[in-house]
Amino acid sequence: MPLRAASAVTFTYALGYPIGNLAVASMTPMAVLVFRFGLAAVILGTWAKLAGVRWPTGRKLGHVAVTGLLMQAVQFCCLYLALERGAPAVLGAVVIAMNPVVTAILGALFLRERLGAWRILALVLGVAAVLSACASRLIKTGGVDPVLILLLVALLGLAAGGVYQQRFCADVDFRATSAVQNAVALVPAAVLTALTPFAVHHTANAVLAITAVVLLNATLAVSLYVRAINIYGAAAVSMLFCVIPAVAGLLSWMMLGQRVDIGIAVGLVLGAVACWLNARVSGQQRQNDPRRDGRRQDGVEAVHQATVPR
């Protein structure tokens, strides 16, 4: 994968974490998500309409709605609540970046995909990465950390939604899927906004941050990521998870002044190794699979849905 393309995908993807942190610092999290889901649904829906893609209907539409609840509502509600409660943006990036590893485990459990010793090692390293990154918070709380629970639920929502997407919705165009997912996720976000206190802490910052979340993360990052998968393949693009958390950490330091402690630094290294092992095994399995050419497009869509936090 060329350096220019890899850099563009990595930067826009990693930028979503400090931008999200800025957004929830300026406005209550559920209100941010109402704007994020609503505007993203309109933009992506318009794109799908102009492109003339086929929209899901009937039972297929129901399956896409389920993925929206898991991958959008569960992931981002929990992630943004964790950010509001003081989780550093890089900590969220480290945990969410374990998605390809967790997705591989869930795929083995529910889709009967081969796991293997290397992916088990990747899982162990992924767990170690999360525990290391969260070590300082666990020591301070002296027990269960609500922030860690929220991040883990966000990770499981994203991974479970990706496996569900692969099983039931891999043949749906990603633009239509993304539009439906955001529209569906808007409902629980709006309900939670109505049931929780609403506050705008800084109007100008909130407008800028939400605009950046919608345009840079929910649309541009998605487009670049999917285009990269189509051109260079899922295995090559998934390798970017090795460096995305580190870039998110650097951007968080530059934009938010958040420093990386030793636990998070160790977590970045372990997480990078875990993602590299998982991507390496995935690439080898695709090369050795005689059916890979016939399933390439489905795989592109499945990996896109399983790995992109829009």
N, C-alpha and C positions, 0 to 999 in steps of 0.2 A: 504494500500500500504506500503510495507516494507521501512524502513528508508533508507536503502542502495540504493534501486532503485530510491526512491524519490529524494535523494541527488544527484545522478548522473544526472538525468534528469534536475533538477533545476539548477545545476552548469553549465552544458554545454549550456543550453538554455540562462541563464543569462549572460554567458561569451560573447555571441555574441554582446552585446551592447558596452562594452568597447573595444572589438577587432575591431568592426566597426569604433568606434571613432578613434582608432589608425591608421586604414587604411586610412581614409579620411584626417587625419592630415599629412600623408606621401605622398599621391597622390590625384589628383583631383577625386571627387566622381564617376563620370561616368566611368572613366578609371578603378577604383576599381571594379565597377559593371560588366564591360566587362570581367574582369578576373574571378570574382565570378560566373557569370552566365555561361560563357563558360566552365570553368573547372568543375563546378558542373554538368552541362549537360553531359559532357563526363563521369565523374565518375558514376553518377546515371544511365546514359544510359548503361554503361558497366555492372553495377550491374543488371539492368533489363534484359539485354541480356543473361547474365550468368545464371540468375534465370529462364529463359525461360518464362517470363510473356507475356501476350497477349497485344500488343500495340493497342491503339485506332486508328480507321480509319474513313474516311468519315466525317459525321456530328459530330460524337463523338469527333474526333480529333479537329474539330473547336471549340467545347465547351471547351475542355481542353486548347486550345490556349487562349480563352477568360479569363479563370481563371489565366493563366500565366501572361497576361497583367495586370490584376487587383491585384493579390496577390503577384506577383514578381516585375514587372516593376513599377507599381504605388507605391506600398508599399516602396520598397527599394530606388527608385530614390528620393522620397520625404524624407524618413528617413535619407538617407546619405547626402542630401542637407541640412537638418536641423542640422545634426551633424557638417557639415562643417561651418555652420553659428553660431556655438557656443552653440548649445543645449547640455546640459549635458547628458551623456549616460543614467543616471537614469531617466531623464525626458522623454526620448524616451521610456524607459521601462515602466514607469507609464502609458503613453498614450496608447501604443500598447497593454499593458496588459488588457485594457478595451475591447479588441476584443471579448471575449466570451459574454460580456454583450450586446455590439452593435450587434453582430451576432444574439442573441436571439431576439432583437427588429426587425431586418430586417427579421428574420425568421417568426415572427408574422405577419409582413406586407405583405410578398410576398409568404410565404409557408403556411400561415394560421395556424401556430403553436400557442398554447395557451400561453399567456403572463402572466397574473396574477398580483396580487398586489405586491408580493415579488420581481418579476423581474422589475416592475416599480420602486420600491424602490431601487433596485440594480442600475438601470439606473440613478436615481437621485444622488445616492452616487457616481457613476462613473463620472458624470458631475462635481460634487463638487470636486472629487479627481483631475481631470484634471485642473480645474480652480485654485485650491489651489496650485498645483505643478507649474503652470505657473504664479502665482500671481506676483512674483518678476519681471519677464520679462514684464508682462503687465504694471506694475507700471513704469518701466524704459522707455518703449516705449511710454507710455501715449496714447496708442490706439491699433490698430490692429498689432499684432506681426507676421511677416512672418514665423518665426520658428514654432509658434503654428499652423498656417494654414497648413504648410507642414506636421506636425505631425498628424493633424486631417485628412488630405487627405490620408496619409499613412494608418491610422487606418481604414478609410472608404474603401479604396481599398482592404485591407486584409479581412474585414468583408463581403463586397459585393462579393468578390471572393469566400469566403467560402460558402455563401448562394447559389451562382450560382453553385458551385461544388456539393453541396448537391442535388440541383435540377436536374442537367444534367449529372454529372460525377461520382456519388458515386460508380458505379460498375467498375471503372477503377482502376487497380492496382496502388498503391501509388508510386512505383518506376518508372513506365512508365510515370505517371502523372507528377512527379517531374522533370524527365528528359525533357519532352516536355515543361513544364512551364519555366524552365531555358533557354532552347533553344529559345523559343519565346521571353522571356524578353531580351535576348541578342540583339535583333534587335533594339528596341528603345534606349537601352543603348549605342549601337555602334553609332547610328545616333547622339545622344546627345553628345557623345564624339567627334565626327567629327565637330560638330557645336559650341563647347565650347572650351575655352583655355585648353590645356593639360599641366600638370606640375607634376614632381616627386620631392617632397621636400626633401626626404631622401630615397635613394635607398634601403639600407639594411633594414630599418624599413618597407618600403613598401612591400618588398618580404616576410618578416616574418609575417606581419599583414595579407596580402592577403592569404598566405598559411594557417594561422590559421583560417581565415574566411571560406575558402573553406572546409578544413578538419574537423575542430572542430564544426563549426556552420552549414554549409550547408550539411554535411554528417553525422558526429557522433551524433550531437544533434537530427537530424531528426530520425536517426535509433533508438536511445534510447527512444525517445518520442513515436514513433509508436509501438515499442515493449512493452512499458509500457501500452499503450492503449489496445493492444491485450490481455495482461495478466491480467491487473487489472481493465480495463474498463475506458471509457471516463470520467465519472463523477469524479472518484477518481483522475485521472491525471489532470483534469481541476482545481482541488483544488490547484495545485502548483502555479497557477497565483496569489494566495494570498501572496506568498513569493518571487517569481521570481524577481519583481522589487527591493525588499529590498536587495536581493543577488547581483543584478546588481549594486545597489548603493554602496555596500561594495566593490565589485570588482573594480568599477570605482574609488573609493577613494584609494584603494591599488595600482592600476595600473596607474591611471592618475592624482591622487592627487585632484580629484574633490570632494568637500565637499557638503553634503546635507543641503540645507537651511531649515528654518522652514516650508515654504510653501510646499516644496517637501516632507518633513517628514510627514506633515499632509495628503498630497496626497497619500503617501504610505499606511497610515492607512486606509483612506477612500476607496482607491482602493482595499485593501485586503478584507475589509468587503463586498464591492460590488461583488468581484469575489467569495467570500465564499457563499453569498446569491444565486448568479446565479448557482453555482455548486450544492448547496444543492437542489434547486428547480429542476434542471436537473436530479439529481439522483432520487428524489422522483417521477418525471414524468416517468422515465424509469421503475422504480419498479412497478408502477401502470398501465403501458401500457401492455395489454395482447399480443400485437404484437411484443414486444421487442426482443424475441428470434429469430424471423424470420428476423428482421431488424438489428440484432447486427452488422454484418460485414459492411453493408452500413453505419451504424452510426459511426463505427470506422474510416472508410475512410473519411467521411464527417467532423468529428471533427478534424481529423488530418489535413486535408486540410484547415480547417477554423482557426486553432489556431497556426500553426507552421510557423514562419518566417524563411524560409530556406535561 
